[in-house]
Amino acid sequence: MTERLYTRDAYRRQCPATVQAHTERGVILDATVFYPVGGGQPGDTGRLHWDGGSAEVVDTVADTEGRIVHVLAEGATAPEPGTEVNAEIDFDRRHRLMRMHTCLHLLSAVLPYPVTGGQVSDGSGRLDFDLPDSPDKTEVEAELNRLIGEDHPVGERWITDAELDAQPELVKTLSVQPPRGAGRIRLLEIPGVDLQPCGGTHVKQTSEIGPVRVRKIEKKGRMNRRVKLEFADG
């Protein structure tokens, strides 16, 4: 298993690591700051540097064994197993994803309905709600920006599988269930605003998100409304 350093510090930009293996898709390290695609959040990009070489990482994924695979650019030369490398993410991109991922948590608090899907993108994001009628776009945008401007702290706590079973209301997503089997589950907590299982990366304060716009609210079915967001500052 790759040591997932981003779970301890989402702001960490780089780390030393040792190449453990290669797969058809890329390179596996013993530790990494690269977040793998999951939970609606894209995988990180960046570079691996080592003595005598470097390679661009164009995506990050997790394999079926729980190892994190750093997908290299086409034609790149992969460092050999045992090579000591420095793994460095594109932090500007990561930070935009952190801001939007946190904003979607606020959106799920503004619209407290079951979530049927979602996606974090670079500069934008969306959530789908099990909701028969479209909410007022202006009101949703105003409430989101109010919560952002109040500068709520964003943190985490851990609970056991059994504790989550006793509090099923914590799981807002209908289509995706939090991973189990490790003995404990990570919760994203914005005190007084949101508390739910999430393994993604987030900012430390809601003010870091910056102003946002509700770009569109779409009807995707009789009981499905899609709310699309984007950063107001582009």
C-alpha positions in Angstrom: 0.0 0.0 0.0 1.2 3.5 -0.9 1.5 5.9 2.1 -1.0 8.6 1.2 0.6 11.8 2.6 -2.2 14.1 1.2 -4.6 12.7 3.8 -2.4 14.3 6.5 -1.6 17.6 4.7 -3.5 18.6 1.5 -1.1 21.5 1.2 2.0 19.5 0.9 3.5 19.9 -2.6 6.2 17.3 -2.8 7.8 14.4 -1.0 10.7 12.0 -1.3 9.8 8.5 -2.3 11.2 5.2 -3.6 9.9 3.5 -6.8 8.4 0.2 -5.8 7.1 -1.2 -9.1 5.8 -0.4 -12.6 2.5 -1.4 -14.0 1.0 -1.1 -17.5 -0.3 2.3 -16.5 2.6 3.9 -14.6 4.8 4.0 -11.5 4.1 3.0 -8.0 5.9 4.7 -5.1 6.1 3.8 -1.4 4.7 7.2 -0.5 3.1 10.1 -2.4 1.4 13.5 -2.3 -0.5 12.7 -5.5 -4.3 12.3 -5.0 -5.8 9.5 -7.1 -9.0 10.1 -9.0 -12.0 9.2 -6.8 -15.1 10.6 -5.2 -15.7 12.9 -8.1 -12.3 14.6 -7.8 -9.7 14.2 -10.6 -6.3 12.7 -10.0 -3.3 15.0 -9.5 -0.8 15.9 -12.2 2.8 17.0 -11.7 6.4 15.5 -12.1 8.7 12.9 -10.7 12.4 14.0 -10.5 15.4 11.7 -9.8 19.1 11.8 -10.3 19.6 12.0 -14.0 16.0 12.3 -15.1 12.4 13.5 -14.7 9.0 12.6 -16.1 5.6 14.3 -16.3 2.7 12.7 -14.4 -0.5 13.3 -16.4 -2.9 11.4 -14.1 -3.0 9.5 -10.8 -5.2 6.5 -10.2 -5.6 3.7 -7.6 -5.4 0.1 -8.6 -7.4 -2.8 -7.3 -4.8 -3.5 -4.7 -5.0 -0.1 -3.2 -1.7 1.1 -4.6 -1.4 4.6 -6.2 -0.3 4.6 -9.8 1.4 7.7 -11.2 0.5 7.7 -14.9 3.4 9.1 -17.0 3.2 11.1 -20.2 3.3 9.0 -23.4 6.8 8.2 -24.3 8.3 9.1 -20.9 11.1 6.9 -19.4 10.0 5.5 -16.1 12.5 5.4 -13.2 13.6 1.8 -12.3 12.3 0.1 -9.1 14.5 1.1 -6.2 15.1 4.6 -7.6 14.8 7.5 -5.1 12.6 10.2 -6.6 11.0 13.5 -5.6 7.3 13.6 -6.3 5.9 17.1 -6.9 2.3 17.9 -7.7 1.0 20.8 -9.8 -0.2 22.6 -6.7 -2.0 25.5 -8.5 -4.3 23.0 -10.1 -4.6 21.0 -6.9 -5.6 24.1 -4.9 -8.3 25.0 -7.4 -9.7 21.4 -7.0 -9.5 21.7 -3.2 -11.4 25.0 -3.4 -14.2 23.6 -5.6 -14.4 20.3 -3.7 -15.0 22.2 -0.5 -17.5 24.5 -2.2 -19.5 21.4 -3.2 -19.7 20.4 0.4 -21.2 23.9 1.1 -23.7 23.4 -1.8 -24.9 20.1 -0.2 -25.6 22.1 3.0 -27.4 24.8 1.1 -29.5 22.2 -0.6 -30.0 19.4 2.0 -31.3 16.8 -0.3 -29.9 13.3 -1.3 -27.0 13.7 -3.8 -27.2 11.4 -6.8 -23.9 12.4 -8.5 -21.2 15.0 -8.7 -18.0 16.1 -10.3 -15.1 18.4 -9.3 -13.3 20.0 -12.2 -10.6 22.6 -12.6 -12.5 25.9 -12.0 -16.0 24.4 -11.9 -18.1 21.6 -10.4 -21.5 20.1 -10.1 -23.8 18.2 -7.8 -27.0 16.3 -8.8 -29.8 16.2 -6.3 -32.8 14.0 -5.8 -35.2 16.9 -6.1 -38.4 17.4 -8.1 -38.3 21.2 -8.4 -35.4 23.5 -9.4 -34.2 25.7 -6.6 -33.9 29.5 -7.1 -30.5 30.1 -8.7 -30.0 33.6 -7.2 -30.9 32.4 -3.7 -28.5 29.4 -3.9 -25.7 31.6 -5.1 -26.2 34.1 -2.4 -26.3 31.5 0.4 -23.2 29.8 -1.0 -21.2 33.1 -1.0 -22.5 33.9 2.5 -21.1 30.6 3.9 -17.8 31.2 2.0 -17.5 34.7 3.4 -18.2 33.6 6.9 -14.8 31.9 6.8 -15.8 28.6 8.5 -12.9 26.3 9.5 -12.7 23.0 7.5 -11.4 20.0 9.3 -11.8 16.2 9.7 -12.6 13.5 12.1 -12.5 9.7 12.0 -15.2 7.2 13.0 -15.4 3.5 12.9 -17.6 1.5 10.4 -19.9 0.6 13.2 -20.3 4.3 14.2 -21.2 5.2 10.6 -23.7 2.3 10.5 -25.4 3.9 13.6 -25.5 7.3 11.8 -26.6 6.5 8.2 -27.8 10.1 7.8 -24.1 11.2 7.5 -24.0 9.6 4.0 -25.5 12.1 1.6 -24.6 10.4 -1.6 -26.9 7.8 -3.1 -24.7 6.5 -5.8 -21.4 6.3 -4.0 -20.8 4.7 -0.5 -17.7 5.5 1.6 -15.0 2.8 1.4 -15.1 0.3 4.2 -12.8 -2.4 5.5 -10.0 -0.3 6.9 -11.6 -0.1 10.3 -12.2 3.7 10.2 -13.7 6.3 7.9 -12.7 9.9 7.4 -15.3 12.6 7.8 -15.1 16.1 6.3 -16.3 18.5 9.0 -17.3 22.2 8.6 -18.7 22.8 12.1 -22.3 23.7 12.1 -22.5 23.4 8.3 -21.5 20.0 7.0 -20.4 16.6 8.2 -20.1 13.6 5.9 -17.6 10.9 4.7 -15.1 12.2 2.2 -11.6 11.1 1.2 -10.8 14.1 -1.0 -8.6 17.2 -0.5 -10.0 20.4 0.9 -9.0 24.0 1.9 -8.6 24.9 5.6 -11.1 27.8 5.6 -14.1 28.4 3.5 -13.0 32.0 2.6 -10.2 30.4 0.6 -12.7 29.2 -1.9 -13.4 32.7 -3.1 -16.6 34.0 -4.7 -18.6 31.5 -6.9 -21.4 31.7 -9.4 -24.2 29.2 -10.0 -23.7 28.8 -13.7 -26.8 26.7 -14.4 -29.5 24.6 -12.8 -30.6 21.8 -15.1 -33.5 19.3 -15.0 -31.9 15.9 -15.7 -35.0 13.8 -14.9 -38.3 13.8 -13.0 -36.5 13.8 -9.7 -33.0 15.0 -10.6 -31.7 18.6 -10.6 -28.1 19.4 -11.6 -26.5 22.5 -10.1 -23.4 23.7 -11.9 -20.9 26.1 -10.2 -17.9 28.0 -11.3 -15.4 30.4 -9.7 -16.5 34.0 -10.2 -12.9 35.2 -10.6 -12.4 32.8 -13.5 
